[in-house]
Amino acid sequence: MPDPVRVAVLGAGGRGAQTYGRWFLENPGRSRVVAVAEPLDHRRDTFADRAGVLPENRYASWRGLMADSAGLGLDAVVVALPDEDHVEPTVAAAERGLAVLLEKPIAPDRASLLDLEERLSGLKPRIAVAHVLREAPFWRSVRQAVSSGTIGDPVTIRIEENIGFWHFAHSYVRGNWRRTDTSSPMVLAKTCHDLDIIRWLAERAPERVSSMGSLVHFHSGNAPEGAPTHCAKGCPAADTCPFHAPRYYAEALADVDGWPVALLGPDVSPQGRMAALEDGPYGRCVYRSDNDVADHQQTVFSFPGGLTASLTTSAFTGANTRTFQITGSRGELSGRMESGELRLESFAPGPHDLSRLGEDMRVSANGPLGHPVHEWNAVPSSSEAADHRGHAGGDDALTERFVDAVASGDFEGHVATTLEASLDSHWMALAAEHSRLTDRTLAWGELRT
Ligand SMILES: NC(=O)c1ccc[n+]([C@@H]2O[C@H](COP(=O)([O-])OP(=O)(O)OC[C@H]3O[C@@H](n4cnc5c(N)ncnc54)[C@H](O)[C@@H]3O)[C@@H](O)[C@H]2O)c1
């Protein structure tokens, strides 16, 4: 049994402490958190206490930690900092020969992405980008079905990123990802995952990108008459507004004290929640915030060889899930990530031995021309598998993959989401945003020159 991988967590927030940190703590034989950097005392100490991090290895900033990295005996760092703080610590870690689990976005804009690429060239960095969907059993099944030729040559890929009306209000109107200048455009912050999946399934970069969308709803023009700055300050539309904050954080999520409630502050008691909503960011009226990212966007790609793909993203969905359809010359594959359901219509007559794709594979019906229809489930249907909690198993699987990659010494052999494999998704997102803002179709590579 190799020694546990020695990890430093940079940013002990939702991702650093509660996603990756939780996995490290649950797997002490394989990983050990030896240092933490986090400016918020309660976050730093709560996590460091649970991980048993020595007082002298607790830092208020990643810079201090990185300056001491030689003495900490680190193997790896997790960069789970705000979007605009990904490039510098990643370069610093790569220069020290440390493996990096890097949260997406790799970098929030064109200039910093180019900067990162240039500064890492020649360093042979070991970076696993947290494109966790590639590790989710659901998308692994999809990829296996497509790459094994089950639907013939893919012709169209269609993904819908259904953000969920509350999730969007939480993260993209009231939360950290509401403004492009302090984080990144929604098409990058939210949907670089989906673009990464499109790129992964297409097995090549696109050649043209076109995108449309806007911030159509969450602005002052739609504020109910008399609405105060914060819902809890006596909003006259409290009973009819879909986004009334106390209904969500204090009532619907009364039994939840992790994400998203934990972001309100350290006191998640009923009184603590209401106090945080009174004047904190998550209590803001969704029509009186300072958000500017699009609340819906549709992007189309064409690929060499004729394949086309589309991504539809909307805040205005009930469920928080992804749905997709891939059509091919010999079949059609579709599914729903939240439930794990997958459905394959094979156009050619059977029999088809598809048992490798799923244990509970069943031929459920005959298609209109008597062709077989297969249905199976890639992930257990449970609330734990829901998209916004653990990315349908992808969060834990990617963390485990990263730790194994560092421990084994064969990084590239273990990690599917290396920096090289992940960069195109970001260029696709930046091209989509540029297209949306300039109202024109972009050629691939146009933004890189
Ligand atoms: N892979 C995914 O699906 C996924 C999901 C959610 C968020 N993210 C990304 O993960 C990153 C972190 O998101 P989060 O939800 O954990 O946010 P968060 O705000 O909960 O956590 C970030 C933490 O970094 C800390 N921090 C700020 N400056 C610091 C510094 N100089 N040194 C050390 N710590 C510092 C903050 O105090 C905060 O606690 C973001 O880039 C986000 O876009 C990725």
The ligand as an ORCA input file, in Angstrom:
! r2SCAN-3c Opt
* xyz 0 1
  N     -16.317     21.386    -10.877
  C     -17.499     21.907    -10.618
  O     -18.498     21.402    -11.054
  C     -17.638     23.117     -9.762
  C     -18.785     23.336     -9.004
  C     -18.854     24.484     -8.226
  C     -17.805     25.380     -8.223
  N     -16.706     25.156     -8.992
  C     -15.553     26.088     -8.998
  O     -14.806     25.822     -7.831
  C     -14.190     27.049     -7.373
  C     -14.569     27.255     -5.913
  O     -15.977     27.321     -5.818
  P     -16.723     27.176     -4.421
  O     -18.145     26.892     -4.742
  O     -15.986     26.231     -3.544
  O     -16.585     28.674     -3.905
  P     -16.446     29.154     -2.397
  O     -16.562     30.632     -2.414
  O     -17.364     28.364     -1.530
  O     -14.937     28.747     -2.013
  C     -13.803     29.471     -2.404
  C     -12.993     29.710     -1.150
  O     -11.738     30.299     -1.480
  C     -11.420     31.187     -0.425
  N     -10.365     32.138     -0.838
  C     -10.513     33.339     -1.439
  N      -9.301     33.915     -1.625
  C      -8.383     33.045     -1.124
  C      -6.964     33.075     -1.020
  N      -6.238     34.114     -1.482
  N      -6.327     32.022     -0.458
  C      -7.034     30.973      0.015
  N      -8.403     30.888     -0.054
  C      -9.057     31.924     -0.627
  C     -12.748     31.844     -0.105
  O     -12.752     32.478      1.165
  C     -13.695     30.666     -0.187
  O     -13.880     30.040      1.068
  C     -14.711     28.144     -8.288
  O     -13.763     28.432     -9.262
  C     -15.942     27.537     -8.920
  O     -16.254     28.072    -10.189
  C     -16.604     24.047     -9.745
*
